[in-house]
Amino acid sequence: MGFFYFEDVENYDICKTNTIFLTLISSKLIAMEELVEISNSENFASQGFTYLKKLIFEADRSKLQLQITLIDETEKEDDWVINAENVFGFKNFDSGNLMPYLKINIYEDHPLIKIIESPEIQCRITGVPDNKFEFLGKFYQLLQNNIGSWKKLEDFFYNTQNLFGEKEIPDNFKGLMDKESDAEYITLPKVLLNAFRELCRSENLQVQIEDEYESDYKNMKVLIFGNEIISPDDYNLNQPYIIAEKFTAEKKSNG
């Protein structure tokens, strides 16, 4: 019979703790898959309801927790907790009633991910389009076609009234500049650069890259409460969503 040393006991406890931790993480990932499957099932999608009970965001830890209730076609209620880690942002959780967006899905390939993981390009635009409002309309269409309108026109041109117009030199710059600048500046994700260049070329505008800023975000995912009858998940129609690196879930009751 061999001796069982304290070191063996300590290593055993560590291994046991690690096994329990990994099992817990695995169970939460499986629960997330179950939640996605339930919310996308035919009966729930046609007769179910999804309600937000509580949202807790810890900004200093970049963590977010959603407490939601799913009510199925038999009126059975199940409480779920969704946890998000390394959160980039979230939006449209303004009401407890998440309807009609009741289907939960997680995407690694989505316009929102392309936007935040893409380098940002600062461009200098020179020239004046024949019709400023036609140019803006085409740019609006560009955002729809390329990123599903997950960024808006005003995110790029916040002052359309004075766009491509004459600009006065601020008093504190007079003497440093000889004349008004005839250029406009825009910062946009690199995924839009080619389409934007083509648009500007068609409007006799010149685009010059001034700077490029790399993104600090990689391996992100987006969790969306959606409903393809209302809008596909890759097109923005004010669906509630969370962008984060990791999502897990826990089922709190069986109804």
Backbone as CSV, one residue per row, in Angstrom:
resi,resn,N_x,N_y,N_z,CA_x,CA_y,CA_z,C_x,C_y,C_z
1,MET,0.862,-1.203,0.000,0.000,0.000,0.000,0.888,1.240,0.000
2,GLY,0.646,2.143,-0.991,1.468,3.335,-1.098,0.994,4.441,-0.182
3,PHE,1.888,5.376,0.056,1.545,6.531,0.885,0.851,7.594,0.029
4,PHE,-0.075,8.346,0.643,-0.809,9.415,-0.039,-0.374,10.730,0.587
5,TYR,0.479,11.466,-0.103,1.068,12.678,0.457,0.114,13.866,0.339
6,PHE,0.394,14.866,1.173,-0.420,16.095,1.154,-0.400,16.749,-0.226
7,GLU,0.759,16.688,-0.881,0.886,17.295,-2.216,-0.077,16.632,-3.185
8,ASP,-0.243,15.288,-3.037,-1.181,14.577,-3.895,-2.606,15.046,-3.627
9,VAL,-2.926,15.264,-2.353,-4.266,15.754,-1.988,-4.510,17.130,-2.589
10,GLU,-3.495,17.999,-2.488,-3.627,19.369,-3.008,-3.836,19.348,-4.516
11,ASN,-3.025,18.516,-5.222,-3.163,18.421,-6.680,-4.524,17.854,-7.049
12,TYR,-4.999,16.894,-6.257,-6.311,16.301,-6.510,-7.407,17.356,-6.374
13,ASP,-7.302,18.191,-5.328,-8.293,19.248,-5.115,-8.287,20.250,-6.258
14,ILE,-7.086,20.590,-6.742,-6.979,21.541,-7.857,-7.618,20.958,-9.106
15,CYS,-7.303,19.678,-9.396,-7.869,19.014,-10.575,-9.389,18.931,-10.467
16,LYS,-9.863,18.616,-9.260,-11.302,18.512,-9.045,-11.980,19.865,-9.252
17,THR,-11.358,20.929,-8.727,-11.911,22.288,-8.882,-11.944,22.685,-10.351
18,ASN,-10.859,22.396,-11.066,-10.800,22.730,-12.490,-11.858,21.975,-13.273
19,THR,-12.055,20.702,-12.915,-13.057,19.889,-13.605,-14.455,20.441,-13.378
20,ILE,-14.739,20.821,-12.139,-16.053,21.408,-11.819,-16.249,22.710,-12.579
21,PHE,-15.193,23.547,-12.640,-15.282,24.837,-13.326,-15.552,24.628,-14.819
22,LEU,-14.803,23.697,-15.431,-14.974,23.442,-16.861,-16.351,22.854,-17.154
23,THR,-16.830,22.011,-16.246,-18.167,21.431,-16.412,-19.231,22.512,-16.337
24,LEU,-19.057,23.453,-15.414,-19.999,24.557,-15.269,-20.021,25.420,-16.513
25,ILE,-18.833,25.765,-17.041,-18.752,26.570,-18.254,-19.402,25.846,-19.415
26,SER,-19.114,24.549,-19.537,-19.679,23.753,-20.616,-21.200,23.720,-20.540
27,SER,-21.731,23.571,-19.324,-23.188,23.517,-19.147,-23.841,24.840,-19.523
28,LYS,-23.148,25.960,-19.253,-23.704,27.271,-19.600,-23.678,27.496,-21.105
29,LEU,-22.645,26.976,-21.780,-22.592,27.080,-23.237,-23.691,26.237,-23.866
30,ILE,-23.910,25.046,-23.317,-24.981,24.179,-23.810,-26.336,24.835,-23.568
31,ALA,-26.494,25.473,-22.395,-27.742,26.176,-22.091,-27.990,27.304,-23.080
32,MET,-26.920,27.990,-23.515,-27.068,29.046,-24.506,-27.588,28.474,-25.820
33,GLU,-27.047,27.321,-26.205,-27.517,26.655,-27.422,-28.986,26.252,-27.282
34,GLU,-29.360,25.783,-26.094,-30.754,25.391,-25.849,-31.684,26.599,-25.942
35,LEU,-31.262,27.714,-25.369,-32.078,28.936,-25.422,-32.279,29.394,-26.861
36,VAL,-31.224,29.373,-27.654,-31.332,29.749,-29.068,-32.294,28.814,-29.783
37,GLU,-32.175,27.514,-29.503,-33.032,26.521,-30.170,-34.500,26.721,-29.795
38,ILE,-34.771,26.939,-28.511,-36.152,27.147,-28.057,-36.767,28.380,-28.709
39,SER,-36.015,29.493,-28.678,-36.569,30.760,-29.190,-36.793,30.721,-30.698
40,ASN,-36.105,29.810,-31.394,-36.274,29.698,-32.844,-37.197,28.552,-33.244
41,SER,-37.744,27.831,-32.267,-38.645,26.729,-32.592,-39.929,27.271,-33.226
42,GLU,-40.559,26.432,-34.033,-41.727,26.888,-34.801,-42.864,27.348,-33.906
43,ASN,-43.167,26.568,-32.861,-44.281,26.925,-31.979,-44.007,28.216,-31.222
44,PHE,-42.776,28.348,-30.677,-42.459,29.558,-29.919,-42.424,30.777,-30.833
45,ALA,-41.849,30.621,-32.017,-41.737,31.752,-32.945,-43.097,32.283,-33.364
46,SER,-44.099,31.422,-33.390,-45.426,31.850,-33.845,-46.367,32.219,-32.705
47,GLN,-46.116,31.652,-31.492,-47.060,31.876,-30.400,-46.413,32.289,-29.080
48,GLY,-45.096,32.400,-29.056,-44.414,32.716,-27.813,-44.253,34.203,-27.561
49,PHE,-43.732,34.530,-26.369,-43.453,35.908,-25.981,-42.112,35.947,-25.258
50,THR,-41.395,37.062,-25.406,-40.125,37.269,-24.714,-40.171,38.600,-23.975
51,TYR,-39.857,38.571,-22.685,-39.889,39.780,-21.869,-38.548,39.970,-21.162
52,LEU,-38.110,41.195,-21.103,-36.912,41.563,-20.359,-37.309,41.962,-18.942
53,LYS,-36.743,41.268,-17.956,-37.053,41.576,-16.564,-36.012,42.497,-15.937
54,LYS,-34.745,42.273,-16.283,-33.692,43.090,-15.680,-32.465,43.087,-16.584
55,LEU,-31.789,44.238,-16.633,-30.518,44.370,-17.345,-29.511,44.969,-16.368
56,ILE,-28.395,44.274,-16.181,-27.331,44.747,-15.287,-26.050,44.881,-16.099
57,PHE,-25.508,46.090,-16.155,-24.266,46.323,-16.895,-23.205,46.832,-15.942
58,GLU,-22.100,46.099,-15.870,-20.952,46.498,-15.065,-19.902,47.086,-15.994
59,ALA,-19.890,48.390,-16.118,-19.000,49.050,-17.087,-17.531,48.801,-16.768
60,ASP,-17.184,48.780,-15.476,-15.782,48.620,-15.099,-15.258,47.212,-15.388
61,ARG,-16.155,46.242,-15.510,-15.748,44.865,-15.797,-16.161,44.425,-17.203
62,SER,-16.813,45.314,-17.936,-17.292,45.014,-19.298,-18.157,43.764,-19.316
63,LYS,-19.031,43.658,-18.311,-19.927,42.512,-18.227,-21.377,42.986,-18.220
64,LEU,-22.230,42.152,-18.830,-23.650,42.484,-18.890,-24.455,41.233,-18.598
65,GLN,-25.546,41.409,-17.861,-26.446,40.298,-17.577,-27.872,40.687,-17.943
66,LEU,-28.534,39.820,-18.689,-29.946,39.980,-19.014,-30.731,38.913,-18.287
67,GLN,-31.797,39.308,-17.639,-32.736,38.357,-17.062,-34.025,38.456,-17.862
68,ILE,-34.376,37.357,-18.531,-35.525,37.372,-19.423,-36.493,36.257,-19.066
69,THR,-37.736,36.407,-19.502,-38.756,35.375,-19.338,-39.305,35.006,-20.708
70,LEU,-39.335,33.693,-20.975,-39.932,33.177,-22.191,-41.271,32.527,-21.839
71,ILE,-42.315,32.891,-22.561,-43.646,32.309,-22.360,-44.018,31.580,-23.643
72,ASP,-44.220,30.262,-23.535,-44.476,29.487,-24.753,-45.962,29.445,-25.076
73,GLU,-46.334,28.615,-26.068,-47.713,28.578,-26.561,-48.689,28.024,-25.527
74,THR,-48.180,27.299,-24.512,-49.045,26.773,-23.444,-49.100,27.711,-22.246
75,GLU,-48.480,28.882,-22.379,-48.386,29.900,-21.324,-47.469,29.471,-20.188
76,LYS,-46.604,28.490,-20.447,-45.595,28.114,-19.461,-44.475,29.139,-19.488
77,GLU,-44.047,29.594,-18.324,-43.006,30.612,-18.210,-41.675,29.979,-17.791
78,ASP,-40.621,30.372,-18.474,-39.270,29.959,-18.106,-38.398,31.200,-17.973
79,ASP,-37.684,31.268,-16.852,-36.767,32.382,-16.615,-35.356,31.981,-17.022
80,TRP,-34.703,32.883,-17.745,-33.343,32.644,-18.221,-32.463,33.837,-17.866
81,VAL,-31.169,33.535,-17.697,-30.166,34.577,-17.513,-29.137,34.452,-18.634
82,ILE,-28.907,35.551,-19.338,-27.866,35.605,-20.373,-26.724,36.457,-19.850
83,ASN,-25.513,35.909,-19.883,-24.325,36.638,-19.447,-23.431,36.938,-20.647
84,ALA,-22.963,38.166,-20.730,-22.054,38.586,-21.797,-20.769,39.115,-21.173
85,GLU,-19.635,38.690,-21.731,-18.329,39.104,-21.217,-17.550,39.868,-22.279
86,ASN,-16.715,40.802,-21.816,-15.966,41.699,-22.701,-16.916,42.389,-23.671
87,VAL,-17.845,43.116,-23.101,-18.919,43.751,-23.873,-18.411,44.997,-24.584
88,PHE,-18.699,45.084,-25.874,-18.380,46.278,-26.648,-19.522,47.290,-26.571
89,GLY,-20.748,46.805,-26.656,-21.889,47.706,-26.603,-23.197,46.937,-26.686
90,PHE,-24.289,47.628,-26.412,-25.625,47.039,-26.514,-26.616,48.164,-26.796
91,LYS,-27.772,47.790,-27.350,-28.712,48.837,-27.755,-30.128,48.271,-27.869
92,ASN,-31.097,49.181,-27.719,-32.523,48.921,-27.974,-33.190,48.041,-26.911
93,PHE,-32.648,48.051,-25.695,-33.327,47.395,-24.580,-34.064,48.466,-23.763
94,ASP,-34.954,49.171,-24.419,-35.623,50.310,-23.800,-36.944,49.945,-23.137
95,SER,-37.414,48.719,-23.383,-38.707,48.312,-22.857,-38.631,46.875,-22.366
96,GLY,-39.473,46.538,-21.400,-39.533,45.171,-20.917,-40.100,44.213,-21.952
97,ASN,-40.952,44.736,-22.818,-41.555,43.911,-23.865,-40.637,43.924,-25.087
98,LEU,-39.982,42.806,-25.365,-39.056,42.737,-26.493,-39.757,42.383,-27.802
99,MET,-41.065,42.156,-27.754,-41.801,41.797,-28.960,-41.780,42.965,-29.957
100,PRO,-41.758,42.647,-31.255,-41.902,41.327,-31.888,-40.579,40.579,-32.049
101,TYR,-39.516,41.077,-31.409,-38.203,40.455,-31.581,-37.993,39.399,-30.499
102,LEU,-38.409,38.158,-30.793,-38.397,37.099,-29.789,-37.392,35.989,-30.094
103,LYS,-36.823,35.971,-31.286,-35.869,34.927,-31.648,-34.448,35.373,-31.303
104,ILE,-33.724,34.524,-30.582,-32.358,34.828,-30.169,-31.380,34.098,-31.068
105,ASN,-30.417,34.839,-31.615,-29.364,34.231,-32.430,-28.035,34.924,-32.144
106,ILE,-26.949,34.170,-32.314,-25.603,34.700,-32.115,-24.830,34.557,-33.418
107,TYR,-24.167,35.644,-33.827,-23.446,35.663,-35.100,-21.990,36.077,-34.892
108,GLU,-21.131,35.398,-35.627,-19.727,35.814,-35.697,-19.460,36.595,-36.965
109,ASP,-20.293,36.409,-37.981,-20.192,37.127,-39.250,-21.447,37.973,-39.412
110,HIS,-21.314,39.265,-39.177,-22.471,40.166,-39.172,-21.966,41.572,-39.473
111,PRO,-22.783,42.430,-40.109,-22.329,43.801,-40.385,-21.800,44.535,-39.163
112,LEU,-22.408,44.342,-37.999,-21.925,45.015,-36.787,-20.504,44.580,-36.440
113,ILE,-20.208,43.293,-36.634,-18.863,42.789,-36.354,-17.871,43.352,-37.368
114,LYS,-18.267,43.393,-38.620,-17.391,43.955,-39.654,-17.062,45.414,-39.357
115,ILE,-18.031,46.145,-38.853,-17.829,47.567,-38.556,-16.825,47.757,-37.426
116,ILE,-17.017,47.037,-36.316,-16.165,47.301,-35.147,-14.779,46.686,-35.278
117,GLU,-14.658,45.613,-36.075,-13.343,44.984,-36.239,-12.562,45.554,-37.412
118,SER,-13.212,46.391,-38.202,-12.551,46.999,-39.357,-11.711,48.203,-38.932
119,PRO,-10.540,48.399,-39.539,-9.802,49.646,-39.295,-10.653,50.853,-39.722
120,GLU,-10.412,51.985,-39.080,-11.112,53.218,-39.454,-10.213,54.048,-40.351
121,ILE,-10.798,54.557,-41.409,-10.059,55.333,-42.400,-10.530,56.783,-42.360
122,GLN,-9.600,57.713,-42.174,-9.931,59.134,-42.239,-9.656,59.627,-43.657
123,CYS,-10.682,60.175,-44.275,-10.581,60.608,-45.674,-10.806,62.107,-45.806
124,ARG,-10.109,62.675,-46.784,-10.300,64.084,-47.163,-11.016,64.104,-48.512
125,ILE,-12.129,64.801,-48.557,-12.944,64.860,-49.772,-12.858,66.263,-50.346
126,THR,-12.487,66.364,-51.612,-12.450,67.669,-52.281,-13.369,67.641,-53.485
127,GLY,-13.884,68.819,-53.814,-14.840,68.926,-54.907,-16.235,69.170,-54.356
128,VAL,-17.158,69.453,-55.246,-18.551,69.702,-54.874,-19.450,68.899,-55.816
129,PRO,-20.339,68.073,-55.283,-21.241,67.313,-56.162,-22.246,68.237,-56.838
130,ASP,-22.771,67.798,-57.982,-23.776,68.608,-58.688,-25.007,68.829,-57.822
131,ASN,-25.377,67.800,-57.073,-26.539,67.902,-56.189,-26.201,67.232,-54.865
132,LYS,-26.030,68.049,-53.844,-25.626,67.536,-52.533,-26.608,66.504,-52.004
133,PHE,-27.894,66.723,-52.203,-28.887,65.836,-51.618,-28.974,64.508,-52.371
134,GLU,-28.683,64.533,-53.655,-28.585,63.274,-54.393,-27.377,62.468,-53.895
135,PHE,-26.280,63.156,-53.635,-25.093,62.495,-53.097,-25.408,61.847,-51.753
136,LEU,-26.088,62.583,-50.876,-26.436,62.042,-49.564,-27.398,60.863,-49.683
137,GLY,-28.328,60.952,-50.634,-29.251,59.841,-50.864,-28.518,58.589,-51.323
138,LYS,-27.530,58.768,-52.185,-26.737,57.626,-52.657,-25.874,57.063,-51.531
139,PHE,-25.374,57.940,-50.657,-24.580,57.470,-49.523,-25.462,56.691,-48.550
140,TYR,-26.685,57.153,-48.356,-27.653,56.437,-47.518,-27.893,55.041,-48.078
141,GLN,-28.049,54.947,-49.407,-28.254,53.653,-50.055,-27.014,52.767,-49.915
142,LEU,-25.836,53.383,-49.960,-24.587,52.649,-49.772,-24.552,51.983,-48.394
143,LEU,-24.998,52.702,-47.376,-25.018,52.149,-46.019,-26.008,50.993,-45.921
144,GLN,-27.135,51.104,-46.601,-28.103,50.016,-46.617,-27.526,48.773,-47.275
145,ASN,-26.910,48.958,-48.435,-26.443,47.824,-49.234,-25.233,47.128,-48.627
146,ASN,-24.355,47.875,-47.970,-23.085,47.316,-47.517,-23.056,46.902,-46.046
147,ILE,-23.779,47.613,-45.197,-23.753,47.261,-43.772,-25.153,47.248,-43.150
148,GLY,-26.177,47.122,-44.002,-27.526,46.963,-43.477,-28.018,48.109,-42.621
149,SER,-27.479,49.301,-42.850,-27.867,50.508,-42.097,-27.598,50.398,-40.597
150,TRP,-26.585,49.590,-40.213,-26.236,49.507,-38.791,-25.456,50.735,-38.344
151,LYS,-25.024,51.553,-39.293,-24.584,52.917,-38.993,-25.402,53.849,-39.859
152,LYS,-25.713,55.023,-39.322,-26.618,55.947,-39.974,-25.848,57.060,-40.694
153,LEU,-26.572,57.753,-41.555,-25.998,58.863,-42.311,-25.359,59.889,-41.393
154,GLU,-26.045,60.201,-40.287,-25.549,61.233,-39.370,-24.324,60.780,-38.587
155,ASP,-24.016,59.503,-38.599,-22.777,59.037,-37.980,-21.551,59.505,-38.763
156,PHE,-21.749,59.878,-40.026,-20.643,60.284,-40.887,-20.720,61.767,-41.272
157,PHE,-21.924,62.248,-41.544,-22.124,63.661,-41.887,-23.162,64.233,-40.920
158,TYR,-22.685,64.819,-39.819,-23.611,65.282,-38.787,-24.204,66.651,-39.100
159,ASN,-23.572,67.409,-40.010,-24.058,68.750,-40.329,-24.248,68.848,-41.835
160,THR,-25.342,68.274,-42.306,-25.574,68.243,-43.761,-25.938,69.619,-44.311
161,GLN,-26.402,70.521,-43.457,-26.798,71.846,-43.935,-25.613,72.595,-44.543
162,ASN,-24.451,72.464,-43.912,-23.272,73.184,-44.398,-22.307,72.306,-45.186
163,LEU,-22.729,71.080,-45.473,-21.868,70.159,-46.203,-21.591,70.685,-47.613
164,PHE,-20.322,70.686,-47.994,-19.848,71.185,-49.303,-20.143,72.678,-49.511
165,GLY,-20.388,73.376,-48.422,-20.638,74.809,-48.529,-19.414,75.614,-48.137
166,GLU,-19.520,76.939,-48.239,-18.414,77.806,-47.844,-18.224,77.753,-46.332
167,LYS,-16.982,77.800,-45.923,-16.659,77.703,-44.501,-15.819,78.909,-44.088
168,GLU,-16.224,79.507,-43.006,-15.460,80.632,-42.493,-14.301,80.134,-41.637
169,ILE,-13.213,80.879,-41.668,-12.075,80.550,-40.814,-12.389,81.016,-39.397
170,PRO,-12.316,80.115,-38.402,-12.547,80.535,-37.008,-11.566,81.640,-36.617
171,ASP,-12.021,82.528,-35.741,-11.195,83.667,-35.346,-9.819,83.244,-34.841
172,ASN,-9.753,82.140,-34.083,-8.465,81.738,-33.518,-7.523,81.117,-34.558
173,PHE,-8.034,80.892,-35.785,-7.175,80.367,-36.851,-6.861,81.425,-37.907
174,LYS,-7.490,82.603,-37.804,-7.217,83.652,-38.776,-5.771,84.111,-38.640
175,GLY,-5.112,84.241,-39.745,-3.694,84.556,-39.750,-2.837,83.317,-39.928
176,LEU,-3.380,82.163,-39.507,-2.674,80.903,-39.707,-3.083,80.258,-41.025
177,MET,-4.292,80.613,-41.487,-4.797,80.075,-42.751,-5.088,81.238,-43.688
178,ASP,-4.701,81.096,-44.951,-4.901,82.167,-45.920,-6.295,82.160,-46.522
179,LYS,-6.902,80.981,-46.595,-8.221,80.903,-47.208,-9.022,79.767,-46.579
180,GLU,-10.328,79.810,-46.816,-11.181,78.763,-46.290,-10.839,77.434,-46.944
181,SER,-10.947,76.377,-46.159,-10.723,75.044,-46.714,-11.954,74.626,-47.507
182,ASP,-11.716,74.063,-48.690,-12.840,73.581,-49.490,-13.016,72.073,-49.336
183,ALA,-12.396,71.490,-48.319,-12.431,70.041,-48.135,-13.420,69.647,-47.043
184,GLU,-13.945,68.440,-47.192,-14.744,67.803,-46.156,-13.963,66.591,-45.648
185,TYR,-14.216,66.206,-44.402,-13.519,65.059,-43.825,-14.538,64.044,-43.321
186,ILE,-14.194,62.802,-43.499,-15.065,61.726,-43.055,-14.197,60.582,-42.531
187,THR,-14.636,59.953,-41.447,-13.979,58.757,-40.929,-14.967,57.605,-41.052
188,LEU,-14.562,56.566,-41.744,-15.462,55.456,-41.990,-14.727,54.128,-41.882
189,PRO,-15.443,53.029,-41.577,-14.784,51.728,-41.509,-14.247,51.314,-42.878
190,LYS,-13.132,50.632,-42.874,-12.452,50.267,-44.119,-13.331,49.416,-45.029
191,VAL,-14.276,48.687,-44.434,-15.161,47.847,-45.239,-16.028,48.684,-46.190
192,LEU,-16.145,49.986,-45.931,-16.943,50.872,-46.794,-16.087,51.658,-47.778
193,LEU,-14.769,51.556,-47.675,-13.889,52.453,-48.423,-14.061,52.330,-49.935
194,ASN,-14.040,51.124,-50.476,-14.139,50.955,-51.930,-15.469,51.461,-52.463
195,ALA,-16.554,51.127,-51.768,-17.875,51.593,-52.213,-17.967,53.116,-52.132
196,PHE,-17.369,53.703,-51.079,-17.408,55.160,-50.939,-16.568,55.839,-52.019
197,ARG,-15.428,55.275,-52.331,-14.588,55.826,-53.406,-15.343,55.812,-54.736
198,GLU,-16.035,54.713,-55.006,-16.791,54.602,-56.252,-17.900,55.634,-56.306
199,LEU,-18.570,55.839,-55.185,-19.622,56.856,-55.123,-19.038,58.237,-55.407
200,CYS,-17.921,58.563,-54.761,-17.311,59.879,-54.942,-16.827,60.065,-56.380
201,ARG,-16.301,59.014,-56.979,-15.844,59.090,-58.365,-17.017,59.426,-59.293
202,SER,-18.170,58.824,-59.027,-19.352,59.091,-59.861,-19.884,60.505,-59.673
203,GLU,-19.502,61.153,-58.569,-19.965,62.505,-58.266,-18.865,63.541,-58.497
204,ASN,-17.788,63.127,-59.171,-16.652,64.022,-59.457,-16.024,64.593,-58.182
205,LEU,-15.954,63.751,-57.165,-15.292,64.121,-55.919,-14.001,63.323,-55.794
206,GLN,-12.995,63.954,-55.201,-11.709,63.284,-55.009,-11.570,62.867,-53.536
207,VAL,-11.100,61.646,-53.335,-10.925,61.100,-51.986,-9.449,60.831,-51.734
208,GLN,-8.947,61.376,-50.652,-7.560,61.149,-50.266,-7.529,60.595,-48.844
209,ILE,-6.821,59.472,-48.647,-6.700,58.886,-47.313,-5.697,59.696,-46.495
210,GLU,-6.169,60.163,-45.337,-5.323,60.964,-44.452,-4.673,60.118,-43.357
211,ASP,-5.436,59.133,-42.846,-4.905,58.319,-41.747,-5.709,57.031,-41.647
212,GLU,-5.137,56.066,-40.937,-5.797,54.783,-40.719,-5.576,54.359,-39.277
213,TYR,-6.648,53.912,-38.637,-6.592,53.522,-37.233,-7.037,52.071,-37.097
214,GLU,-6.160,51.234,-36.550,-6.484,49.826,-36.384,-7.514,49.638,-35.268
215,SER,-8.332,48.623,-35.417,-9.311,48.282,-34.389,-8.661,47.438,-33.300
216,ASP,-9.091,47.651,-32.064,-8.593,46.858,-30.939,-9.455,45.622,-30.680
217,TYR,-10.504,45.446,-31.484,-11.460,44.381,-31.212,-11.326,43.248,-32.224
218,LYS,-11.239,42.018,-31.700,-11.174,40.816,-32.517,-12.028,39.739,-31.846
219,ASN,-12.447,38.771,-32.634,-13.185,37.604,-32.131,-14.464,37.989,-31.389
220,MET,-15.121,39.039,-31.859,-16.360,39.467,-31.235,-17.551,38.743,-31.846
221,LYS,-18.651,38.730,-31.108,-19.902,38.137,-31.562,-21.031,39.120,-31.274
222,VAL,-22.139,38.921,-31.967,-23.315,39.741,-31.692,-24.500,38.830,-31.412
223,LEU,-25.180,39.095,-30.304,-26.415,38.397,-29.950,-27.574,39.330,-30.270
224,ILE,-28.501,38.828,-31.074,-29.616,39.659,-31.535,-30.946,39.003,-31.181
225,PHE,-31.856,39.812,-30.675,-33.260,39.406,-30.565,-33.922,39.860,-31.861
226,GLY,-34.282,38.904,-32.706,-34.768,39.273,-34.025,-36.062,38.587,-34.405
227,ASN,-36.491,38.864,-35.612,-37.692,38.260,-36.197,-37.626,38.512,-37.693
228,GLU,-37.318,37.457,-38.466,-37.094,37.648,-39.899,-38.354,38.076,-40.640
229,ILE,-39.528,37.892,-40.015,-40.760,38.373,-40.642,-40.768,39.900,-40.660
230,ILE,-40.193,40.506,-39.630,-40.114,41.964,-39.551,-38.893,42.475,-40.321
231,SER,-37.744,41.857,-40.082,-36.503,42.287,-40.719,-35.471,41.178,-40.574
232,PRO,-34.652,40.945,-41.603,-33.546,39.995,-41.426,-32.571,40.516,-40.378
233,ASP,-31.875,39.590,-39.721,-30.976,39.979,-38.630,-29.795,40.818,-39.094
234,ASP,-29.479,40.792,-40.388,-28.338,41.590,-40.862,-28.756,42.981,-41.324
235,TYR,-30.039,43.320,-41.122,-30.514,44.676,-41.457,-31.078,45.329,-40.201
236,ASN,-30.715,46.569,-39.977,-31.081,47.282,-38.757,-32.511,47.816,-38.812
237,LEU,-33.347,47.261,-37.957,-34.683,47.814,-37.754,-34.959,47.877,-36.248
238,ASN,-33.940,48.363,-35.536,-34.019,48.590,-34.088,-34.178,47.312,-33.266
239,GLN,-33.582,46.219,-33.728,-33.578,45.003,-32.929,-32.685,45.185,-31.702
240,PRO,-33.077,44.651,-30.550,-32.179,44.653,-29.386,-30.969,43.766,-29.673
241,TYR,-29.790,44.248,-29.313,-28.590,43.442,-29.563,-27.502,43.757,-28.541
242,ILE,-26.577,42.784,-28.426,-25.388,42.926,-27.578,-24.189,42.482,-28.393
243,ILE,-23.118,43.276,-28.354,-21.853,42.880,-28.974,-20.888,42.545,-27.852
244,ALA,-20.361,41.331,-27.869,-19.452,40.894,-26.807,-18.579,39.759,-27.330
245,GLU,-17.591,39.403,-26.528,-16.676,38.330,-26.933,-17.241,36.952,-26.579
246,LYS,-18.052,36.882,-25.509,-18.525,35.572,-25.058,-19.930,35.692,-24.484
247,PHE,-20.767,34.680,-24.799,-22.125,34.610,-24.268,-22.366,33.247,-23.625
248,THR,-22.970,33.258,-22.453,-23.428,32.027,-21.799,-24.829,32.264,-21.259
249,ALA,-25.500,31.158,-20.880,-26.854,31.289,-20.383,-27.108,30.273,-19.270
250,GLU,-28.097,30.589,-18.443,-28.542,29.690,-17.377,-30.070,29.692,-17.349
251,LYS,-30.624,28.504,-17.232,-32.067,28.381,-17.067,-32.389,28.395,-15.581
252,LYS,-33.227,29.331,-15.147,-33.466,29.505,-13.712,-34.722,28.796,-13.219
253,SER,-35.631,28.463,-14.130,-36.855,27.768,-13.705,-37.370,26.938,-14.858
254,ASN,-38.205,25.974,-14.536,-38.791,25.101,-15.548,-40.250,25.422,-15.827
255,GLY,-40.732,26.517,-15.222,-42.107,26.917,-15.450,-43.094,26.048,-14.664
